[in-house]
Amino acid sequence: MEPAGPELDLMSSGKKLSPKQQEDLTAAQNKAADDVILEYKSLIKQYPDKAIYPWALGQVYNEKNPLTEEEYCQQSIHIDSHFSPGYQCLAQLRVFAEMIRLRLTMSER
């Protein structure tokens, strides 16, 4: 196992990050996410008949962009109608949407 980077050591120590450290950490996290997205998009092109790759790419968008996540999960079940993680993804998104709808309804009262 590789040792944790200094930013992980800082975070686990309970110390508050300085604004510069927070900025650097956010930039590193964004770059890592962008790298993952590029990798999955490459794999989708390389293996267009594999449902796992659009589904996995959809998971990258979990909670940040549910509409994009839904698109990729839909794509996964179009590739393989027996791919259960794609259906589970869509079901979870429906539950998430319903929770939001209920919260909005309750806040209007």
SULNORPE-V274097 format. One record per residue. N is the residue number from 0. RES is the residue in three letters. OMEGA is omega in whole degrees, 0 to 359 (* if undefined). Layout:
BEGIN
n=[N;N]
res=[RES;RES]
omega=[OMEGA;OMEGA]
END
This chain:
BEGIN
n=[0;1;2;3;4;5;6;7;8;9;10;11;12;13;14;15;16;17;18;19;20;21;22;23;24;25;26;27;28;29;30;31;32;33;34;35;36;37;38;39;40;41;42;43;44;45;46;47;48;49;50;51;52;53;54;55;56;57;58;59;60;61;62;63;64;65;66;67;68;69;70;71;72;73;74;75;76;77;78;79;80;81;82;83;84;85;86;87;88;89;90;91;92;93;94;95;96;97;98;99;100;101;102;103;104;105;106;107;108]
res=[MET;GLU;PRO;ALA;GLY;PRO;GLU;LEU;ASP;LEU;MET;SER;SER;GLY;LYS;LYS;LEU;SER;PRO;LYS;GLN;GLN;GLU;ASP;LEU;THR;ALA;ALA;GLN;ASN;LYS;ALA;ALA;ASP;ASP;VAL;ILE;LEU;GLU;TYR;LYS;SER;LEU;ILE;LYS;GLN;TYR;PRO;ASP;LYS;ALA;ILE;TYR;PRO;TRP;ALA;LEU;GLY;GLN;VAL;TYR;ASN;GLU;LYS;ASN;PRO;LEU;THR;GLU;GLU;GLU;TYR;CYS;GLN;GLN;SER;ILE;HIS;ILE;ASP;SER;HIS;PHE;SER;PRO;GLY;TYR;GLN;CYS;LEU;ALA;GLN;LEU;ARG;VAL;PHE;ALA;GLU;MET;ILE;ARG;LEU;ARG;LEU;THR;MET;SER;GLU;ARG]
omega=[180;177;179;177;182;180;177;177;180;183;182;180;181;179;179;178;174;178;179;178;179;178;179;179;178;178;179;178;179;178;179;179;178;178;179;179;179;180;180;177;176;179;177;178;182;183;185;180;181;183;185;186;175;178;181;177;177;180;177;183;182;179;178;182;183;180;176;176;180;179;182;177;175;180;181;181;172;178;182;184;178;183;187;178;177;178;177;178;181;178;179;177;178;178;178;179;179;178;178;180;180;178;179;179;181;181;179;183;*]
END
